[in-house]
């Protein structure tokens, strides 16, 4: 089971509050050393980027990947724009390395929350279904 990044960031007090709200025992160690900020961000990157088989993507993501491969045309003017990686979940790269594309959400009046984010490397495509809260690297071998 993957722990959402915001759970990892809430710390001891948040864990205690969550435990009280949800129920169950709260286990807090008073002798635990604080985690250095750099170490915490590395942990978040590891836990926040998973992988997904190409065959497990929704059909709309396949459509978007086909459009990317053919160079468009894209349905939204934002498609192909630079993705800033402000959340810091994807591996750190220079500005302009990542680009984002909309994955249509059936029944949505807006662009929805689903995206494909591509990197400059071959087959470095990430899928997010929750508007950048987490990413899965697309695995084309399964």
C-alpha positions as CSV (number, residue, x, y, z in Angstrom):
1,X,0.0,0.0,0.0
2,X,1.3,3.4,-0.9
3,X,1.0,6.2,1.7
4,X,-0.2,9.5,0.1
5,X,2.5,12.2,0.4
6,X,0.4,14.4,2.6
7,X,0.2,11.7,5.2
8,X,4.0,11.5,5.3
9,X,4.2,15.3,5.9
10,X,1.7,15.7,8.7
11,X,4.2,14.6,11.4
12,X,3.7,13.5,14.9
13,X,0.9,15.9,15.9
14,X,-1.0,15.2,12.7
15,X,-0.6,11.4,13.3
16,X,-2.0,11.8,16.8
17,X,-4.9,13.9,15.5
18,X,-5.6,11.5,12.7
19,X,-5.5,8.6,15.1
20,X,-8.0,10.3,17.4
21,X,-10.4,11.2,14.5
22,X,-10.2,7.8,12.9
23,X,-9.9,5.7,16.1
24,X,-7.3,3.3,17.1
25,X,-4.0,3.6,19.0
26,X,-1.6,6.4,18.5
27,X,2.0,5.4,18.5
28,X,4.4,8.3,18.9
29,X,8.1,7.9,19.7
30,X,9.4,10.8,21.9
31,X,13.0,9.8,21.0
32,X,12.7,9.9,17.3
33,X,15.2,12.1,15.6
34,X,13.8,14.8,13.2
35,X,14.1,14.0,9.6
36,X,16.2,16.3,7.5
37,X,14.2,18.2,4.9
38,X,16.2,16.8,2.0
39,X,15.7,13.2,3.2
40,X,12.0,13.8,3.6
41,X,11.6,15.1,0.0
42,X,13.5,12.0,-1.3
43,X,11.1,9.7,0.6
44,X,8.2,11.6,-0.9
45,X,9.5,11.2,-4.4
46,X,9.9,7.5,-3.9
47,X,6.5,6.9,-2.4
48,X,4.6,9.3,-4.7
49,X,5.8,8.0,-8.0
50,X,4.6,4.5,-8.7
51,X,4.2,2.7,-12.0
52,X,1.3,1.6,-14.1
53,X,1.1,-0.8,-17.0
54,X,0.2,0.8,-20.3
55,X,-2.7,-1.7,-20.6
56,X,-4.1,-0.6,-17.2
57,X,-4.4,3.1,-18.3
58,X,-7.9,4.3,-19.2
59,X,-8.6,4.4,-22.9
60,X,-8.6,8.2,-22.9
61,X,-4.9,8.1,-21.7
62,X,-4.2,5.9,-24.7
63,X,-5.8,8.5,-27.0
64,X,-3.7,11.2,-25.4
65,X,-0.5,9.2,-25.8
66,X,-1.4,8.6,-29.5
67,X,-1.9,12.4,-30.0
68,X,1.5,13.1,-28.3
69,X,3.2,10.5,-30.6
70,X,1.7,12.1,-33.7
71,X,2.3,15.7,-32.6
72,X,-1.4,16.6,-32.2
73,X,-3.6,18.4,-32.8
74,X,-4.6,18.6,-29.1
75,X,-8.0,19.4,-27.8
76,X,-7.0,22.0,-25.2
77,X,-4.7,25.0,-25.6
78,X,-2.8,24.1,-22.4
79,X,-1.7,20.8,-23.9
80,X,2.0,20.6,-24.5
81,X,2.8,23.4,-22.1
82,X,5.7,23.2,-19.7
83,X,4.9,21.3,-16.5
84,X,6.7,23.1,-13.6
85,X,6.8,20.1,-11.2
86,X,5.9,22.6,-8.4
87,X,4.8,19.7,-6.2
88,X,8.3,18.2,-6.4
89,X,6.9,14.7,-6.8
90,X,8.6,13.9,-10.2
91,X,12.4,13.7,-10.3
92,X,14.0,17.1,-10.2
93,X,14.9,18.3,-13.7
94,X,15.6,21.7,-15.4
95,X,12.7,23.9,-16.4
96,X,11.2,22.9,-19.7
97,X,12.0,19.2,-19.2
98,X,8.4,18.1,-18.5
99,X,5.3,18.9,-20.6
100,X,1.7,18.2,-19.7
101,X,-1.3,16.9,-21.7
102,X,-5.0,16.5,-20.8
103,X,-6.5,13.1,-20.5
104,X,-10.2,13.6,-21.1
105,X,-12.6,12.7,-18.3
106,X,-15.9,11.4,-19.6
107,X,-18.8,13.5,-18.4
108,X,-16.6,16.4,-17.2
109,X,-17.4,20.0,-18.2
110,X,-13.7,20.9,-17.5
111,X,-10.3,19.5,-18.3
112,X,-10.7,17.3,-15.3
113,X,-7.9,16.0,-13.1
114,X,-6.2,13.5,-15.3
115,X,-3.0,14.3,-17.2
116,X,-0.1,12.7,-19.0
117,X,3.2,14.4,-18.1
118,X,6.1,13.6,-20.5
119,X,9.8,13.9,-19.9
120,X,12.4,14.4,-22.6
121,X,13.7,10.9,-22.3
122,X,12.1,8.2,-24.6
123,X,9.0,6.6,-23.0
124,X,9.2,8.7,-19.9
125,X,5.5,9.3,-19.5
126,X,3.7,9.8,-16.2
127,X,0.0,9.5,-15.6
128,X,-1.9,11.3,-12.8
129,X,-5.5,10.8,-12.1
130,X,-5.6,13.2,-9.2
131,X,-4.2,16.5,-10.6
132,X,-0.6,16.1,-9.7
133,X,-1.1,14.7,-6.1
134,X,0.6,11.4,-7.3
135,X,2.1,10.1,-10.5
136,X,2.6,6.7,-12.0
137,X,5.4,6.0,-14.6
138,X,3.8,4.3,-17.6
139,X,5.4,0.9,-18.2
140,X,5.1,-0.1,-21.8
141,X,6.5,-3.6,-21.3
142,X,3.3,-5.0,-19.6
